[in-house]
Amino acid sequence: MFSLFRFVLLLALSANTLRAVDPYDQSGVPLEVDAPDQKLTKIVLLAGGPSSKPMAHEYFAGCALLAGWLKEQPGVWPVMARDWPKNEQVLEGAKCIFYFGDGGGKQPFIEPVRWAKLSKMLDAGVGLVLMHQGMDFPKGPDGDKVQDWLGGVFRSDIGCRGHWDMDLKPVGTHPTLRGVKPFAAPADGWLYNLHFAKDKGFAPLIVGQVPEKSRTSADAKQYPGRDEVIGWAHQRPGGGRGFGFTGADLHKSWSYESQRKFVINGILWSAGLEVPADGAKTKFAEEDLNKNLDKKAAPAPKVVTKPTPKKAGEAK
């Protein structure tokens, strides 16, 4: 009897272990769980759908990491949703909306009814945080509104993008930079030379040098050697806050302590909270990067075409 019980127990433990190490099992991430206490500062995280190649644009896994770190901050309650909440009630009382997903008109909140809801919230002073591609908006009223809320928006008329190594350095003494040190981010993806707000509430936070060959727009070519703004904050003249960071293309970038601290600081600040003196604490283990990933098609193998051998007597 004991041996049988022990065998069943070991079998169950083995099954649990297998489930725990499945990098594509997202079932353990709580979605749309509202705050149990209205006194908690609610921050809604919108995770975009599968995109790009494995370990890049890992929007769901990235949001899951951020939700875990935010839950460790005193008085904060993160609510995570895929694309847009099925139950919009969880948006009520939110102090900040965070979106990490594709841009270029693919943002899930562009749909008119959702856009009206989001606009009402942000115009009332709710904070906005956009990451990486999420701030890419075509020219038009939507992009103009986002520029006003966030402080910056990417458009292809002057904006540049690509992948390269960057050494990033903080500038100024903004609260979002508390505890943030210069850091290297190899081969990540970036957007720069955005349309930025011109009011005094705009503050560049993280800058770095870009390869001159990446200056693909006529506007960007006017500023060779200039440090380019990669992260910023915006205190809106009419109330409310915005925060943007164009990095985090590669999922491994969450292993950089200063990036984690910078982004969590930015979310807290955008929600109207005081950033800790040494910046937000973000516990991290390397294995965390292999959890909650999206299933993506493997890249197609490169086909190498060999030249056809010449027959005897044929001209070379």
C-alpha positions in Angstrom: 0.0 0.0 0.0 2.8 2.4 1.0 4.8 1.6 -2.1 1.8 2.3 -4.3 1.0 5.5 -2.6 4.6 6.6 -3.0 4.6 5.7 -6.7 1.4 7.8 -7.2 2.9 10.7 -5.3 6.1 10.6 -7.3 4.1 10.5 -10.5 2.1 13.5 -9.5 5.2 15.4 -8.5 6.8 14.6 -11.9 3.7 15.8 -13.7 3.8 19.1 -11.8 7.5 19.5 -12.6 6.8 18.9 -16.3 4.1 21.6 -16.2 6.3 24.0 -14.3 9.1 23.8 -16.9 6.8 24.1 -20.0 7.9 27.5 -21.3 4.6 28.0 -23.2 2.3 27.2 -20.4 0.6 30.6 -19.6 -2.2 29.2 -17.5 -0.5 30.2 -14.2 -0.8 33.9 -15.1 -3.9 35.4 -13.5 -5.8 37.6 -16.0 -8.3 40.4 -15.3 -8.3 39.9 -11.5 -9.6 43.1 -10.1 -8.2 44.8 -7.0 -9.7 43.4 -3.7 -9.3 46.9 -2.1 -10.1 50.2 -3.7 -7.3 51.7 -1.7 -4.7 49.8 -3.8 -3.3 51.6 -6.8 -4.6 49.7 -9.8 -2.3 49.4 -12.9 -3.7 47.7 -16.0 -1.2 45.8 -18.2 -2.3 45.1 -21.8 -0.2 42.3 -23.4 -0.2 42.1 -27.2 -0.5 38.9 -29.1 2.2 36.7 -30.6 4.6 38.6 -32.8 8.1 38.3 -34.4 10.4 35.4 -33.7 11.0 33.4 -30.5 12.4 35.4 -27.6 11.6 38.7 -29.3 8.4 40.6 -28.9 7.5 38.4 -26.0 4.7 40.7 -24.9 2.8 38.3 -22.7 5.8 36.9 -20.9 7.2 40.4 -20.5 3.9 41.7 -19.0 3.8 38.7 -16.7 7.3 39.6 -15.4 6.3 43.2 -14.9 3.1 42.2 -13.1 5.1 40.1 -10.7 7.5 43.0 -9.9 4.6 45.5 -9.5 2.8 43.2 -7.1 5.9 43.4 -4.9 5.6 47.2 -4.7 3.6 48.4 -1.6 0.1 49.4 -2.2 0.1 48.4 -5.9 -2.3 46.0 -7.7 -1.5 45.0 -11.3 -4.3 43.7 -13.5 -3.1 41.9 -16.6 -5.2 41.4 -19.8 -4.6 40.0 -23.3 -4.9 42.9 -25.8 -7.9 44.5 -24.1 -10.0 43.4 -21.0 -13.0 41.2 -21.8 -14.4 42.6 -18.7 -14.0 46.4 -19.0 -15.0 46.8 -15.4 -11.4 46.1 -14.4 -10.5 49.4 -16.0 -12.6 51.3 -13.5 -10.4 53.2 -11.1 -7.1 52.4 -12.9 -4.3 54.9 -12.3 -2.2 53.8 -15.2 -2.6 51.9 -18.5 0.4 50.1 -19.8 0.6 48.5 -23.3 3.4 46.3 -24.6 2.5 45.0 -28.1 2.7 45.7 -31.8 2.1 49.2 -33.2 1.6 50.7 -36.6 -2.2 50.6 -36.2 -2.3 47.1 -34.6 -2.8 48.5 -31.1 -5.9 46.7 -29.7 -7.3 50.0 -28.4 -7.5 51.7 -31.8 -11.0 50.2 -32.3 -13.4 53.1 -32.0 -15.4 52.0 -28.9 -12.2 51.1 -27.0 -10.5 54.3 -28.2 -13.4 56.3 -26.8 -13.0 54.5 -23.4 -9.3 55.0 -23.3 -9.5 58.6 -24.3 -11.9 59.4 -21.6 -9.7 57.8 -19.0 -6.5 59.5 -20.2 -8.1 62.9 -20.6 -9.2 62.5 -17.0 -5.6 62.1 -15.9 -4.9 58.4 -16.0 -1.3 57.6 -16.7 -0.1 56.0 -19.9 3.0 53.8 -20.6 3.9 52.5 -24.0 6.8 50.2 -24.8 8.8 49.5 -28.0 6.5 49.2 -31.0 3.4 50.3 -29.1 4.2 54.0 -29.7 4.2 53.6 -33.5 1.2 55.5 -34.7 0.4 56.6 -38.2 -0.1 60.4 -38.7 -3.6 61.4 -37.7 -5.8 62.3 -34.8 -5.0 59.1 -32.9 -1.2 59.7 -33.1 -1.6 63.4 -32.1 -3.6 62.4 -29.0 -1.0 59.9 -28.0 1.8 62.4 -28.4 -0.1 64.7 -26.1 -0.7 61.9 -23.5 2.6 60.1 -23.7 5.0 62.9 -24.7 6.3 61.1 -27.8 5.1 59.1 -30.8 6.9 57.3 -33.6 6.1 58.1 -37.2 8.0 57.0 -40.3 8.3 60.5 -41.7 11.2 61.3 -39.4 11.5 58.2 -37.1 14.2 55.6 -37.4 14.3 52.0 -36.2 16.5 48.9 -36.2 18.7 46.6 -34.2 22.2 47.4 -32.8 24.2 47.4 -29.6 23.6 50.4 -27.4 25.2 51.8 -24.3 22.4 53.7 -22.5 22.9 56.4 -19.9 20.5 58.2 -17.7 20.2 62.0 -17.9 18.9 64.4 -15.2 17.5 63.6 -11.8 13.9 62.6 -12.6 12.3 60.3 -10.0 12.1 57.5 -12.7 15.9 57.4 -12.7 16.3 56.6 -9.0 18.7 53.6 -8.8 19.2 53.5 -12.6 22.8 53.2 -13.7 24.3 53.3 -17.3 23.8 49.9 -18.9 24.6 48.0 -22.1 21.9 46.4 -24.2 23.4 44.3 -27.0 21.6 43.8 -30.3 18.2 45.0 -29.0 15.6 46.8 -31.2 15.1 50.5 -31.0 13.0 53.4 -32.2 14.3 57.0 -32.1 13.9 60.5 -33.5 10.3 60.6 -32.5 7.8 63.4 -32.5 8.2 64.7 -28.9 6.0 67.1 -26.9 7.4 70.6 -26.8 6.0 71.7 -23.5 8.1 72.0 -20.3 6.6 68.8 -18.9 8.7 66.7 -21.3 11.9 65.1 -19.9 14.4 62.9 -21.7 15.6 60.2 -19.4 17.6 57.6 -21.2 19.9 58.4 -24.2 22.5 56.7 -26.3 24.5 56.8 -29.5 23.2 55.1 -32.6 25.0 53.9 -35.7 25.1 56.7 -38.3 23.9 54.3 -41.0 20.6 53.9 -39.0 19.7 57.6 -39.7 17.4 56.7 -42.6 15.2 59.8 -42.5 16.2 63.2 -43.9 15.4 64.7 -40.5 17.6 62.3 -38.5 20.5 62.8 -40.9 20.7 66.5 -39.7 21.9 65.4 -36.3 25.0 63.2 -36.8 26.6 62.1 -33.5 23.7 63.3 -31.4 22.6 61.2 -28.3 19.2 59.9 -29.2 16.3 59.7 -26.7 15.3 56.1 -26.0 13.2 56.7 -22.8 11.3 59.8 -21.5 8.6 61.1 -19.1 5.9 63.6 -19.7 4.0 65.6 -17.1 0.9 66.7 -19.1 0.0 70.4 -18.8 -3.6 69.4 -18.2 -2.8 66.7 -15.7 -1.7 63.1 -15.9 1.6 61.5 -16.8 3.2 59.5 -19.7 6.3 57.4 -19.9 7.9 55.8 -22.9 10.8 53.4 -23.6 11.5 52.2 -27.1 13.7 49.2 -26.1 12.7 45.7 -24.8 12.5 44.1 -28.3 14.6 41.1 -27.0 13.1 39.2 -24.1 16.6 38.8 -22.5 16.7 42.6 -21.9 14.7 42.0 -18.7 17.8 40.5 -17.2 19.3 44.0 -17.1 18.7 45.4 -13.6 18.7 49.0 -14.6 16.2 48.4 -17.4 13.8 46.6 -15.0 14.2 49.3 -12.4 13.7 52.1 -15.0 10.5 50.6 -16.4 9.0 49.8 -13.0 9.9 53.3 -11.8 8.3 54.7 -14.9 5.1 52.8 -14.3 4.9 53.8 -10.7 5.5 57.4 -11.5 2.9 57.4 -14.3 0.4 56.1 -11.8 1.1 59.0 -9.5 3.0 57.1 -7.0 6.2 58.0 -5.2 9.2 56.2 -6.6 11.4 54.6 -3.8 14.6 56.5 -3.1 16.8 53.7 -4.5 14.3 52.7 -7.2 11.9 49.8 -7.3 13.1 46.4 -6.2 12.8 43.7 -8.9 13.8 40.2 -7.9 15.0 38.2 -10.9 16.2 34.7 -11.7 17.5 33.7 -15.1 14.9 30.9 -15.5 12.2 33.5 -15.3 12.9 34.3 -19.0 11.8 30.9 -20.0 8.2 31.2 -18.7 4.9 32.2 -20.2 6.3 32.5 -23.7 4.2 32.7 -26.9 4.2 29.7 -29.2 5.7 31.0 -32.5 6.6 29.4 -35.7 10.3 28.5 -36.0 12.2 30.6 -38.6 12.3 28.9 -42.0 15.7 27.3 -42.7 17.8 29.2 -45.2 18.0 27.5 -48.6 21.4 27.4 -50.1 21.3 27.1 -53.8 24.4 25.4 -55.3 25.4 26.3 -58.9 24.6 23.6 -61.5 27.8 21.9 -62.5 28.9 22.7 -66.1 28.9 19.8 -68.6 32.0 18.9 -70.4 32.5 21.3 -73.4 30.3 24.1 -72.0 31.7 27.6 -71.8 32.7 28.7 -68.3 
